Amino acid sequence: MAAWPTGHRTHRGPVRILAAVSVAVMLGVAASPGALGPAPGSGAASVRACPPPVTFRCAGQRIGVRVGESFDEGESAAEDRLRLAQFDAVTFPNFTWSQTEPGPNRWDFRATDAEIAFARRHHLYVTANHFVWDQLAYSSTPAWVNAINDPVRLEAVMLNHISTFTKRYGDTIRAWTVVNEPLSYFIPTTAIHPNHFAKVLGPDWIADAFRIAHRGAPRTALWLNEVFTEDDPAKANSLVELAAGLVARHVPIDGVSLEGHLFTPLLEPMVPDVALVRQTLERLAALGLQVALSEIDAPTLPTTPNRFAVQADDIGGLVGACRAVPQCRSITFWDIDDSQSWLIPLFHRADVDPTLFTSEQRPKPAFASVLAAMSDP
């Protein structure tokens, strides 16, 4: 990818930070102590105000929305305290195929065992990433799988892979990202990337992946996840058409999530088209699918005036779009604080500060913006 640009970015409008805090504190949240919050479709929790300081966990439980973040085993005790105070769901990136099965039936469960134990101990809703992710320059597919050219054998190893996790962890894994980022990163972004699975299994490989996943994890919610749709109407439309085709053929898919990484494939900050995001979520929901925002972060340049106000506007806008769609019951932020962000090595710089919390775990303006969006009736 291209180097990070050095240009400025204009501020789209003022962030109402004081209003955000006031709204969140006044409205409060509803939850019974220690509850995970209502699952989609289960109805809202009973309403009562949360004691200050108001948290995402409590605000989400009031409105029936899970609020999560990505989790890597071995982070600091301070980060874990922040995680448990704010969130009731986690996504585990360490469940990728190349990390867990680097050779045929040669398993490495060290990270996943620790992460699942953490989730069980704290009653967190778990999403595992990813079953199939095979993109240009980014892939979770190990080399030995890429060497398989027989479709029958490839399907067999796919089934064995996800079945092994089901046998080991049972219902603790509540959701799997079955296919991650199937559409092209670059023009034409409307095309499905011709990866190894497409070459071996054929043009129906996405449907095949979901069918295999359903056989291996029959009680787990199965999701399709896509990136860079937030300002690309053509790509967003292709995603909806892809999902509609799967639904029409009765493929076992439960939901589609938009990632919410607010930068372009060329590593430029992205201002999301909030109306487009809402429209995309609505169109997917109209297919009978659950929808979600799955990997929200917003890198910002130090040279941008009022950069954390801009960041708060952008992230708050995404959350507001989700809140406007009743079927959007899950919001996940990517990395617990700025020091842990995966964008540091990607961009080769540590000053893009893309998360909701500073490296010292202090809330940034986006924290209040998200609370306000979640509290807005």
C-alpha positions in Angstrom: 0.0 0.0 0.0 1.0 3.6 -0.5 2.7 5.6 2.2 0.6 7.7 4.6 -0.2 11.1 3.0 0.9 14.3 4.6 -2.1 16.5 3.5 -4.6 18.2 5.7 -8.2 17.2 6.3 -11.1 19.6 6.8 -13.4 19.5 9.7 -17.0 18.7 8.6 -18.7 20.3 11.6 -18.4 20.9 15.4 -18.7 18.0 17.8 -21.1 18.6 20.6 -19.0 17.1 23.3 -20.6 18.7 26.3 -24.0 17.9 25.0 -22.9 14.3 24.4 -21.8 13.8 27.9 -24.9 15.5 29.3 -27.2 13.3 27.2 -25.4 10.1 28.2 -25.4 10.9 31.9 -29.0 12.1 32.0 -30.5 9.2 30.1 -28.4 6.6 31.8 -28.8 2.9 30.9 -30.7 -0.2 32.0 -29.1 -3.5 32.9 -29.1 -6.1 35.6 -25.8 -6.5 37.3 -23.4 -8.7 35.4 -25.8 -9.3 32.5 -24.6 -9.7 29.0 -27.4 -7.6 27.6 -30.3 -8.8 25.5 -29.5 -10.8 22.4 -30.9 -9.4 19.1 -34.6 -9.8 19.0 -34.9 -10.6 22.7 -36.3 -7.2 23.7 -34.8 -4.4 25.7 -33.7 -4.6 29.3 -35.6 -2.9 32.1 -34.9 0.8 32.2 -33.0 2.3 35.1 -30.2 4.8 35.2 -26.6 3.6 35.4 -24.4 5.0 38.1 -21.8 7.4 36.8 -19.5 7.2 35.0 -21.7 5.9 32.2 -20.1 3.0 30.2 -20.6 1.5 26.8 -21.5 -1.8 28.4 -24.4 -0.2 30.3 -25.6 2.0 27.5 -25.6 -0.9 25.1 -27.6 -3.1 27.5 -30.2 -0.5 27.8 -30.9 -0.4 24.0 -30.2 -4.1 23.3 -26.9 -3.5 21.5 -23.7 -5.5 22.2 -20.6 -3.2 22.3 -17.3 -5.0 21.8 -13.7 -4.6 20.9 -10.8 -6.7 19.5 -8.8 -8.6 22.1 -5.3 -10.1 22.0 -4.2 -12.2 24.9 -1.4 -10.7 26.9 -2.4 -7.1 27.1 -1.9 -5.1 30.3 -4.0 -5.3 33.4 -5.0 -1.7 33.0 -6.3 -2.5 29.5 -8.2 -5.5 30.8 -9.8 -3.4 33.4 -10.9 -0.9 30.8 -12.1 -3.7 28.6 -14.3 -5.2 31.3 -15.6 -1.9 32.4 -16.7 -0.8 29.0 -17.5 -3.8 26.8 -19.6 -7.0 26.9 -18.3 -8.6 23.7 -14.9 -9.4 22.2 -13.7 -10.4 18.7 -10.6 -12.6 18.7 -8.3 -12.0 15.7 -6.0 -14.9 16.8 -8.5 -17.5 15.5 -7.1 -17.1 12.0 -6.3 -20.3 10.1 -2.6 -19.6 9.7 -2.1 -19.0 13.4 -4.1 -21.9 14.7 -3.4 -24.7 12.1 0.0 -23.8 10.5 0.2 -27.4 9.2 -2.3 -30.2 8.5 -3.8 -31.1 11.9 -0.9 -29.4 13.5 -2.7 -27.1 16.0 -1.6 -24.2 18.1 -4.2 -23.3 20.7 -2.0 -21.4 23.1 -3.5 -18.0 22.3 -7.0 -19.1 21.7 -7.2 -21.2 24.9 -6.2 -18.2 26.9 -8.6 -15.9 25.1 -11.6 -18.3 25.5 -10.8 -18.7 29.2 -10.8 -14.9 29.6 -14.2 -14.7 27.8 -15.7 -17.5 29.9 -14.5 -16.0 33.1 -16.0 -12.6 32.3 -19.1 -13.8 30.4 -18.3 -12.1 27.2 -20.0 -12.6 23.8 -17.3 -14.1 21.5 -16.8 -13.6 17.8 -14.0 -15.5 16.1 -12.1 -14.1 13.1 -11.7 -15.5 10.4 -12.7 -18.8 8.7 -11.8 -17.7 5.2 -9.8 -14.6 4.5 -7.7 -14.7 1.3 -7.1 -11.3 -0.1 -4.6 -9.4 -2.1 -1.6 -8.9 0.3 -3.7 -10.0 3.3 -4.6 -13.5 4.1 -5.2 -15.9 7.0 -4.8 -18.9 4.7 -1.7 -21.0 5.5 0.6 -22.1 2.7 -0.3 -25.7 3.0 -4.0 -24.9 2.3 -3.0 -22.8 -0.7 -1.2 -25.8 -2.0 -4.4 -27.8 -2.2 -5.9 -27.9 -5.7 -8.4 -30.7 -5.3 -11.9 -29.2 -4.3 -13.0 -32.3 -2.4 -9.8 -32.2 -0.2 -10.1 -28.5 0.3 -13.7 -28.8 1.5 -12.6 -31.6 3.8 -9.9 -29.6 5.4 -12.2 -26.6 5.7 -14.8 -28.7 7.6 -12.1 -30.3 9.8 -10.8 -26.9 10.7 -14.0 -25.3 11.9 -15.3 -28.5 13.4 -12.2 -28.8 15.6 -12.9 -25.4 17.1 -16.5 -26.3 17.7 -15.5 -29.5 19.5 -12.9 -27.7 21.6 -14.8 -24.5 22.6 -18.5 -25.5 22.1 -21.0 -22.7 22.4 -18.5 -20.2 23.8 -17.9 -19.0 20.2 -21.2 -17.3 19.5 -20.3 -16.1 16.0 -17.8 -16.7 13.3 -16.7 -14.4 10.5 -17.0 -17.0 7.8 -15.9 -15.0 4.8 -13.9 -11.8 5.3 -13.5 -9.1 2.7 -14.5 -11.0 -0.5 -14.7 -7.9 -2.6 -11.7 -6.3 -4.2 -9.7 -3.6 -2.4 -9.0 -1.7 -5.6 -10.8 -0.9 -8.9 -13.1 -2.5 -9.7 -14.2 -2.7 -6.0 -17.4 -4.3 -7.2 -15.6 -7.5 -8.2 -15.1 -10.5 -6.0 -11.4 -11.1 -5.5 -10.2 -14.2 -7.4 -8.5 -15.9 -4.5 -7.4 -19.5 -4.0 -10.8 -20.7 -2.8 -12.4 -19.2 -6.0 -9.9 -21.0 -8.2 -10.3 -24.4 -6.5 -14.0 -24.4 -5.5 -15.3 -22.3 -8.3 -17.5 -19.2 -8.5 -19.8 -20.4 -5.7 -17.0 -20.6 -3.2 -18.5 -18.1 -0.8 -21.8 -20.1 -0.5 -19.7 -23.2 -0.1 -17.8 -21.7 2.8 -21.0 -20.9 4.6 -22.4 -24.3 4.0 -19.2 -26.0 5.3 -19.2 -23.6 8.3 -22.8 -24.5 9.1 -22.0 -28.2 9.1 -19.0 -27.7 11.4 -20.6 -25.1 13.7 -24.4 -25.6 13.4 -25.3 -23.5 16.4 -23.0 -20.5 15.7 -24.1 -17.3 14.0 -22.3 -17.0 10.6 -21.3 -13.6 9.3 -20.0 -12.0 6.1 -17.6 -9.1 6.8 -16.6 -6.4 4.3 -14.3 -3.3 4.4 -14.2 0.1 2.6 -17.9 0.3 1.8 -18.4 3.5 4.0 -17.7 5.9 1.1 -18.0 3.7 -1.9 -21.6 3.4 -3.2 -20.7 0.9 -5.9 -18.9 -1.5 -3.5 -21.7 -1.1 -1.0 -24.2 -2.0 -3.7 -22.2 -5.1 -4.7 -22.1 -6.2 -1.1 -25.9 -6.0 -0.9 -26.3 -7.9 -4.2 -23.9 -10.6 -2.9 -25.8 -11.0 0.3 -29.1 -11.0 -1.6 -27.9 -13.9 -3.8 -26.9 -15.9 -0.8 -30.2 -15.4 0.9 -32.1 -16.2 -2.3 -30.3 -19.6 -2.5 -31.0 -20.3 1.2 -27.3 -20.3 2.1 -27.0 -20.4 5.9 -25.8 -16.8 6.5 -27.0 -15.0 9.6 -25.6 -11.5 9.2 -23.4 -9.0 7.3 -21.1 -6.5 9.0 -19.5 -3.3 7.7 -16.0 -2.9 9.2 -15.9 0.8 9.8 -12.1 1.3 9.3 -12.2 4.9 8.3 -9.3 5.0 5.9 -9.0 4.1 2.2 -7.0 1.3 0.6 -4.3 3.9 -0.1 -4.0 4.7 3.7 -5.8 8.0 3.4 -8.2 9.1 6.2 -11.8 8.6 5.1 -14.8 10.7 5.9 -17.7 8.2 6.0 -20.9 8.8 4.0 -23.2 8.3 7.0 -26.3 8.2 4.8 -24.7 5.5 2.6 -23.8 3.5 5.7 -27.3 3.7 7.0 -28.8 2.8 3.6 -26.5 -0.2 3.2 -27.4 -1.5 6.7 -31.1 -1.0 5.9 -30.9 -2.8 2.6 -29.1 -5.8 4.2 -31.5 -5.9 7.1 -34.4 -5.9 4.6 -33.0 -9.3 3.4 -33.8 -10.7 6.8 -30.2 -10.5 8.0 -28.6 -9.2 11.2 -26.3 -6.3 10.5 -23.4 -4.8 12.5 -20.4 -2.5 12.6 -17.5 -4.8 13.2 -14.1 -3.1 13.3 -14.4 0.6 13.9 -11.3 2.9 14.1 -10.4 6.3 12.6 -6.8 7.2 12.1 -6.2 11.0 12.2 -3.2 13.1 11.2 -1.5 15.3 13.8 -1.6 18.1 11.2 -5.4 18.1 11.0 -7.0 21.0 12.8 -9.3 19.8 15.7 -8.4 16.3 14.7 -10.1 14.6 17.7 -13.3 16.5 17.1 -13.2 15.3 13.5 -12.6 11.8 14.7 -15.5 12.0 17.1 -17.8 13.3 14.4 -16.9 10.5 12.1 -17.1 7.6 14.6 -20.3 9.1 16.2 -21.8 9.2 12.7 -21.2 5.5 12.1 -22.8 4.6 15.5 -25.7 6.8 14.7 -26.3 5.0 11.4 -26.3 1.7 13.2 -28.7 3.1 15.8 -31.1 4.1 13.1 -31.5 0.5 11.9 -33.3 -1.8 14.4 -31.5 -4.9 13.2 -28.1 -3.4 13.9 -27.5 -4.9 17.4 -23.7 -5.1 17.5 -20.9 -2.4 17.4 -17.3 -3.4 17.7 -14.3 -1.1 18.0 -10.9 -2.2 16.8 -8.2 -2.3 19.5 -8.6 -1.2 23.1 -6.4 2.0 23.0 -4.0 3.9 20.7 -1.0 2.0 22.0 -2.4 -1.4 20.8 -3.7 -0.3 17.4 -2.9 -2.5 14.5 -2.5 0.6 12.4 0.9 1.5 14.0 2.8 -1.2 12.1 0.6 -0.9 9.0 1.3 2.9 8.6 4.8 2.7 10.1 4.0 5.6 12.5 2.6 5.8 16.1 0.8 9.1 15.9 -2.4 8.3 14.0 -4.3 7.6 17.3 -7.3 5.8 15.8 -9.1 4.4 18.8 -11.5 5.8 21.5 -8.9 5.8 24.3 -5.4 7.2 24.6 -2.4 5.1 25.2 -3.0 5.8 28.9 -6.6 4.5 28.6 -8.2 7.9 28.9 -11.3 8.6 26.9 -11.1 10.8 23.9 -13.9 13.0 22.5 -15.1 10.1 20.4 -16.0 8.3 23.6 -18.6 10.9 24.4 -19.8 11.1 20.8 -20.5 7.3 20.8 -22.3 7.5 24.1 -24.5 10.3 22.8 -25.3 8.4 19.6 -26.2 5.3 21.7 -28.4 7.4 24.0 -30.2 9.3 21.2 -33.8 8.0 21.1 
